[in-house]
Amino acid sequence: MDSQVEVSVDFVGASALLSLARKLPQASYALDCAEILTTSDSEGFVCLVPIESYCRFIRTEDGRQRSQLFEANVRDYQGRTVVNDEIQDTLTKGEGDDFWWLNNGVTIIASKAVQRSKTLDVETPQIVNGLQTSSELLQYVSRGIRTGDSRKVLVRVIVTEDEAARDRIIRATNSQTQVQQASLRATEKIQRDIEAFFRSKQLYYDRRKNFYKNSGKPRNRIVGIPQLAQAVMAIALYAPNTARARPSSLLKRDETYLQVFNPKYPIQMYHACAIVVRKVDERLRGDRWSMSSRERNNLKFYVAYYVVARKLRQKNPKASALAKLDPSSITAKAIDDAVKVVKKEYVALGGTDDVAKGSGLITAVRGLL
């Protein structure tokens, strides 16, 4: 045995281990450009890249999209939307205009980039804006690029390893187009943690909008960020009226967002809230109640809150107790009993949308616990 060999051992906690597992492997990809403009500190590059060259950069040898390059993108491919149809129409018709004149282009964040003449070697690239454009370009090229098509795509490459700067770039570049507020939170650690835990339970957290739909996962096993926020607001923050009245605003204001997605909460709590609301929704859709969609939407968050509060015997359910809650212990009978209680109060107050969104119903329901 060689006595000169040095061995070091580092002890890491679960969070650090998870960060190491998520760290992208270092890899360098060549981006062949027509023109490159470089900043004086060589930390920023603005490139005009021939369409075919860009597609070589983002696809594997067998023609598939390099999914690892888009991991930091806040959305997955959105399919045949108006914007994507317009991109494809621009590519197909041509009409003499260069593509980069008519398209916002692509933003790439990298740990390092080295210029060699008209080629840029990009290390650990992440395409944070431009996934829709990239997907449409791949579709166009896969059909066979026209002879003499010299059109180009605008590509910005920013070199930084500062996580805070990366987050600011992701937010800024995605705020210029119509992106749901929830999607702008998609790259945060807590969102990744929830996704990983849900996946271990065969539930798919749609952190990047449409990712699991495009992956062929069952629609009834996919949970969106806004839906989870409503479930947590209704049960863990005991405010079903807020969950019903202001679903979009839960994610717009930092103060409210951090109340819902609090890193101090046990991750199991999020799973429990999501499953309970789903169970209630499915029960309300069944033959036992046969509710209209309006009435179901008005009642489900109240029923979910009430049935959990009764189960835990806590008017204000604690995150620690919710984390230990087995959703399968919430029976159909318990849900039905909760529906009877909540619906009686709802009807007594007028049975309208305003009743579900106001403070009167939650006050009445809490008074019965």
N, C-alpha and C positions, 0 to 999 in steps of 0.2 A: 504494500500500500504506500502511495506517495505521500510522505509527511508534509510536502510543500504545498499540497492542494489546500486552497482556502475555500471554505463554505460559509455562506451567510444565510440566515433565516430571518424572514420578516413576518411578524404576526399582524394579520389584518382582520378587521371586523367584517360583518356581513355586508355593510354598505360599501366598503372599499372593495370587497370581493366582487360585488355586483357591478361596480364601476369598471373594474378590470375586465369582466366578462363582456361588457358592452363596448369596450374600446375597440375601435375599428383597426384591423391589421394595416400596417404600413404598406402602401403600394403606390407605385408611380405610374402615371398614364401620360402618353404623349398626345398633345393637342396640336395638330398641324394647322397653322393659321395662314391667312392671306396677308394680314397686317396685324402688328402688335404695337400698342402704345403703352409705355412703361412709366410708372412714377419714379421720382428720383431715388426713393429708398428701396425700390424693387419689391414693394409689398402690395402693389396693385397693378393689374394689367387689364387693358381694354383691348379686346381682340375681335377681328372680323374673321370668322371661320367658315370655310366652304361647308355647305350643308352635309355633303358626303363625309367630309373629314370629321365633323362634329358627331355624326352618327357612329363612326368607327370608335370614337372616344367613349361613347356611352353604351356600346353593345359588346357582347362577347363574340368569340369567333363563330359560334353557331347562330348568331343573329338575335339572341335574346338581350333584353335590356339589363344592364348591370344594376341590379336592384340596390346593391350596397352603396352606390353613388347617390341615391335619393333618400337615404335613411333619415336625414335631417329635414326633409321637405315636410311641410305641415299638412299636406293633403296627398292622397294617392290620385291616380288618373280618374277624372270625373266623367269620362265617357262622352257621349254625343251631346254636349251642351252647345249653346249658341256660339260661345267663344271658340270652342274647339272646332266646330263646323266652319267658322270663319277662317281659322288658321289653315285648315285643310283646303278650303276654297282658294285662299291666297296661294298656297303651294301648287295646287293643280292648275289654276288658270295662268299664273305667271304675269302676263300682260306687261312685261318689260320692266316692272319695278323690282328692285332688289328686295329680298325678303326682310333684311334688317331695317329697311325704311318703314316697314309696316308692322313690326313686331317689337315688343319690349325687350326681347332677348332673354338671356340666362345669367344667373348669378351663381358663382362657385366660390366656396370658402375652402382654403387649403392650408395645410401646415407648412408647405414649402412649394415654391415654384421657381424653376430655373429656365431662362431663355437660351435657346440654341438657334441662332439665326431666326427662322420663321416658325420654329417649333417651341412649344412651352411644355416642359416636363412638370406635371402637377402631382404633388405628393399628397396622399390621403384626401382626395377631393370630395366635397359634399355639395351637391347641387341643391341649394336652398330655395331657389325660385326659378321656375321655368320647366317644371315637370310636364305640364300640359303641352307646352311647345315641343319639348323633347319627344314626348309620346307621339305627337302628330307628325313630327319629322321622321321618326322611325317607320311609321306606317307608310308615309309617302315614299321613302327610299326603298322599302321592302317591295313596293310594286314595280320598281325599276326606274331609276332616275333618268330623266330625259338627256339625250346627248346634247352637250353644250350648255347644260344648266350650271352656271357658275355662281348662282346666288349664295349669299352668305347669311350667317346668323351672328348677332352681336353677343359676345360672351365677356362677362366681367369676372376676373379672378382676383380674389382678395386673400392675402396671406395673413393669417392670425391664428394663434392658439389660445387667445383670451376668450374664455367661455362667455363672459358678460358681453364682450364685443360681438361674438357670434350671435347671441340671442337678440341683440339690438339690430343686427343686420337682417336676421330672419324676420323680425317684426316689421322693420321698415320696408323691406322689399315686398313683403306680402300684404302690407296695408294699402298699397297703391292699386290693388285690384280687389274685386269682391270676394273676400274670404271671411267666413264666419269667425266671430271673436273667439269661439272655443278652439278653433284650429290654430290660432296664434299661440296657444298655450301647449301645443302638442309635444314640443321637445323638452318640456320641463321634467325634472327627475321624478316628481311624484306621479306624473302621467305615465311615464315608462314603468314605474313600480306597480301601479294599478294594472296596467296592461299585462305585465308578466304574471301577477298573481291571478288575474282573471283567467289567463290562458291555462294555468295549472288546474283550473276548475272547469275546463272546457267551455268557457265563456270568452267572448272576443270583444275587447274594449276598443272601440273605433277611434283610437287616438289620432290616427291619420285618416281623415275622412275618406271612406270608400275602400280602404286597403283590404279589409276582410271580405267585403262584397266582391271585389275584383279577384280575391284569392279563392272564391267559391265556397266560403263558409256559410252555413245555414243562417238565413236572415233572422230567425227567431233566437239565435244565440249571440247576436251582435248588440252591444250596448254603446250608445254614443255618449260623448262628453256632456252635452246638455241634459240628456236623460238621467245620467248618474248624478249630476248636480241637483236636479229636481228631487231625486230620491233621498239624497243626503239632507237637503234643506227640509224636506217634509218630515223625516224621521229623526235624524241626529240633531237637527237644529229646531225640531218640533215647530215648524212653521209651514204646514201644508198650504196655507193661504198664499204665502209668498211663492212657493213652488208652483202653484196654479196660476197666480196673477202675473208674475214677472220672470218667466223661464229664461229669456234672453239676457236680462239684466243681471242675472246671477253671475255671469262671467265677464261682464263689461267693466265693473268697478273692482279694483284691486282688493278693497276692503272686504267686499262680499265674497269674492273668489277665494281669498285666503281663509275665510270662515268655513267654506265648503271643502276646499282642498288644502287642508292643514297638514303639513309634514309630521306633526306630532300625533296625529290620529293613527291607530293601528290599521294597517292596510286591509285586514279582514273585515273591518267595519263597512268599507265601501262595497264589498261583495254582498254582505248581508242586506244592506239597504237596497241594492239593485235587484236582488232576487225577490225580496218581499214585495216590492212594488210590482214586479213582473207577475208574481203569483196572484196578487190582488187584481191586476188588470185582466189576466186570463179568466179569473173567476167571474168578474163583472161582465165579460164577453159571453159567458156560457149561458145555457138554457135556463139556469136557476134564476137569473136576473134579467137577461135580455135587455140591457140598457141601451139607450141611444149613445152615440159617441160623445155628444155634448154632456149628458148626465154622467157618463163614465169618467170623462176628463175632470168634471167638477168634484167627483167624490173619491177617486182612487187614492189621492195623496192623504186625504183625511182618514180613510179606512186603513191605509198602511200605517200611518202614525198611531191610530187608536189600537189596532191589533197588536202592535209591538209594545206600546206602553202598557197594555193589559198583561201581555206575556211576561214582561220584565218587572212589572209592578213599579214602574218609574214614570211619573208624569213627564219628566225631562230625561229621556233615555241617555245614558252615559255612553261615550264612545267605547270605553273598555267593555261594558256589558254587551253592546251591539257586536263587538268583535267576537265575542264568545257565543253569540246567538246562532243556533242551527236553524236556517230558514225552513228546513223540512219539518221542523216542529210546529210551524204555523199551519194549522189544519184548515181544511175547507169550512168546517163548522165554525172555527174561530173567526174566519173571514166573514162568513154569513152573519154571524152575531154582530160583528163590527159594522157591517153594512146596514143592518136594521137600526142600530143606534144612530149612526151618522145620518142616514137618509131621513129619519124622523125629524132630526133637528134641522136639516137642510130644507125640508119641505115646510116646516113650521115657520122658518124665516123667510120663505118666499120661493125657494127652489130655483133661483136664477144664477147666471154667471157672476153677477155682482156679489151675491151671497157667498159663493165659493171663493171669491177673490178678496173679500173683506175680512174684518176681524171678528165679526159676531159669531160665525160658525165655529171657529177654533176656540173661542171663549166658552161657548156652550159645550163643545165636545170635551174640552179639558175639565170642565166642571163636573162631568160624569165619571171621571176616573177616580 
